Amino acid sequence: MSNAATPRERRPSTSAPIHDLQGPVGPGFSRPKHKRTFTGFGAGEIKSVEASIPEPQRDAWKRFQAKGFTTKEDFEREVVRHVETTLARSMFNCDETAAYAAASLAFRDRLITQWNRTQQRQTFSDTKRIYYLSLEFLMGRAFDNAMLNVGAKEIATEGLADLGFRIEDIISQEHDAALGNGGLGRLAACFLDSMASLNYPAWGYGLRYRYGIFKQEIVDGYQVEVPDYWLDFNPWEFPRHDIVVDIQFYGHVRKYQTDEGKNVVIWEGGEIVKAVAYDVPIPGFETSATNNLRLWSSKAASGEFDFQKFNSGDYESSVAEQQRAETISAVLYPNDNLDRGKELRLKQQYFWVAASLYDIVRRFKKSKRAWSEFPDQVAIQLNDTHPTLAIVELQRILVDLEGLEWDESWKIVTRTFGYTNHTVLPEALEKWSVPLFQNLLPRHLQIIYEINLFFLQLVERKFPKERELLGQVSIIEESQPKMVRMAYLAIVGSHKVNGVAELHSDLIKSTIFKDFVRIFGPDKFTNVTNGITPRRWLHQANPRLSELIASKIGGVGFLKDLNLLNELEKFADDKEFKKQWAEIKYANKVRLAKHIKTTTGVTVNPAALFDIQVKRIHEYKRQQMNIFGVIHRYLTIKAMTAEERKKLAPRVSIFGGKAAPGYWMAKTIIHLVNSVGAVVNHDEDVGDLLKVIFLEDYNVSKAEMICPASDISEHISTAGTEASGTSNMKFVLNGGLIIGTCDGANIEITREIGENNIFLFGNLAEDVEDLRHAHNYGSHAMDPDLVKVFEAIKKNTFGDAGAFGALVSAIEDHGDYYLVSDDFHSYTQTQDLVDEAYKDQDEWISKTIISVARMGFFSSDRCINEYAESIWNIEPLAPEANGSSGMAKGEL
């Protein structure tokens, strides 16, 4: 029998309807494909399907519809049922891990009923939806968040206690979802929480990373990356094996004309990888609305296993295709120092946006609307440049697959997308080489060239005498090799571009994107200052403070309207209230001190000033300036007499954060922090006056412990480099003060809480370029205190000076790009002011109360309402009345 013969069909499993048999599983055999049945209907179809089901069947479904627990007894029954039937354990071998599994499954069951009803309501209402595309969603732990958002934490606490477990121990069993790294991903998670809490019809789309970015371990002071096996048990996701999308890579493009004279373009050949959907429910606070986060996982198209190769002894290559496919969604931000790493990153981005757009377009087509109505039903927000290929992919779908004319398609595309920029650093704006694109995505490169051609023609018409402008704004950078500028593509393909803090939005208009403001006008560019969800960052992270605030301002309404915190200000001088406030802060510091002791072995004094800088390690965030300041403090203490030391405020300097695997300078900063700690923490002259701690593997759940324990936090980026920052908001909301530069959201925080309640220092953004010029071409004197710090490092005070040579020479010999030497004197002087202010505890506590009272502006709910009104043009759905409406599911 020849290979060209029709493939023999394998018999499918019983009752599985089959269609479009695809994908070989061996020579001449094909894999049976499952077909979706009673799910995925449009609004009209659901009604007709429901009407076609006989009344007795409908009654039976409604009578036995799943209902989540509402009482402690129901909860206990659910937990025991899951322990015994889902986990196959009993009272005698149910440990804390099993109790966490069972309790989370009980909550998951309750969420699912709300989730199904929410999707159904959104489908019935047939309104515009927002799709939020982010390569990162730094969700943190889901269990505690679910308990609080559905208002059942007390039930769970008491129910688990009856069964012999402490709620704190159960919560700590959960792994953080390793779906992000920094502020970009945490912002996306806060936005999902707000969209659900405010009843907006919204979906998130991301990637399901098997190993996260990495788990950080500190070995001999160095960062070591190991896989983060967070998916060992994850009850919060649902595999949707019936939602599988074929994603194409490589291949070639064929063009021809039909008999009617229409040009047809076909992208064919190459490699197919399958995207499998996994859904994560996102519960809103004090609402039944439960939105969806859909994550894509990669699988080989031809099945997992080549039996023929295996049988012939070629065991390794029998699974090679599966392994190659699965690397796409294995790790967040694979190291791109190598060309293969660059290809994998671009593959990852296209895989994710292509699967997401297939899903979005599929959902729209069910409505049977005209394509011109697409932007009235769909808003897509690009969280930074990572999803920019979505613009090209939607144009490809409309022109190549749906047969629309170019101009009509482009109008639809530009009305659909909004782009959020997160950086002013030119080197952080993504670029991909044209040869890489040509090989991996040949059709997309053609479309990019066409988009660029039409755009440059527009520019030429507007500015006929400015030929050099064409090269400046071209999506294709004329370098060697040529590069595709993704940020420029995002601007050209979106109807709105927003920055994430006032200074940042002004800077992008006056620096990196100034030419585009001339071309498109200032109205295309707007600002939405970032925010945080108070549900997680106050109510969940700091429950005692949340309770104290609620007791004074009439309940937890402030968690839905953060401006109600204003009421706190009248208690800023209330002695009893201040005493309770201080006790809560001290208890939070004790909790962090215990964690430090457990993880590092270092004992710290909770009465000392806790000085914290936790964030991604990067030169522009200037953790190097912080540790140089710590060394300066250490040298100062060493030079003091015993009497002078008695007057000093004890301090614990705490660092945390991950360095990108390929970012050697950031890893050197981590090594220096640990090396300084190793010396300082064992110096008997210093004792409790100074301790230096590096907390390994910083993540969301650690942040929930760290933020409430902070006295002062450091947000000290070079002015004009930090887009916004959101950890500054988290620390202030938890009753900590800030030392910071006039950068990002620090400026707006200062405006809200008052200059007396923040410690600002350093040069301003408008002076940065002149200072850099002076470093390279003029005269520049180093601060004497910084010189002493460098001398101490060079004398091997903190170990081999050669290990830290690059950090020192970047400042001394290579232009000090991030202006550490310019700001160091101002920084150390301001730290002295912090010491003095902290000694007056009464005044310090008043400052922290006033700061919390004035943080209402920085809620992510305010952000989402601004996006909805000024960019997405969507409305929230009216909250659901009690009860469910039938059995048919909404569109998933």
Secondary structure, 3 states (H helix, E strand, C coil): CCCCCCCEECCCCCCCCECCCEEEEECCEEECCECCCCCCCCHHHHHHHHHHCCHHHHHHHHHCCCCCCCCHHHHHHHHHHHHHHHCCCCCCCCCHHHHHHHHHHHHHHHHHHHHHHHHHHHHHHCCCEEEEECCCCCCECCHHHHHHHCCCHHHHHHHHHHCCCCHHHHHCCCCCECCCCCHHHHHHHHHHHHHHHCCCCEEEEEECCCCCCCEEEEECCEEEEECCCCCCCCCCCEEEEEEEEEEEECCEEEEEECCCCCEEEEEECCEEEEEEEEEEEEECCCCCCEEEEEEEEEEECCCCCCHHHHHCCCHHHHCHHHHHHHHHHCCCCCCCCCHHHHHHHHHHHHHHHHHHHHHHHHHHHCCCCCHHHHHHHEEEEEECCCCCHHHHHHHHHHHHHCCCCHHHHHHHHHHHEEEECCCCCHHHCCEEEHHHHHHHCHHHHHHHHHHHHHHHHHHHHHCCCCHHHHHHHCCEECCCCCEEEHHHHHHHCCCEEEECCHHHHHHHHHCCCHHHHHHHCHHHEEECCCCECHHHHHHHCCHHHHHHHHHHHCCHHHHCCHHHHHHHHHHCCCHHHHHHHHHHHHHHHHHHHHHHHHHHCCCCCCCCEEEEEECCCCHHHCHHHHHHHHHHHHHHHHHCCHHHHHCCCCEEEEEECCCCCCCHHHHHHHHHHHHHHHHHCCCCCCHHHEEEEEECCCCHHHHHHHHHHCCEEEECCCCCCCCCCCHHHHHHHCCCEEEECCCCCHHHHHHHHCHHHCEECCCCHHHHHHHHHHHHHCCCCCCHHHHHHHHHHHCCCCCCHHHHHHHHHHHHCCCCCCCHHHHHHHHHHHHHHHHHHHHCHHHHHHHHHHHHHCCHHHEHHHHHHHHHHHHHCCCCCCCCCCCCCCCCCCCC
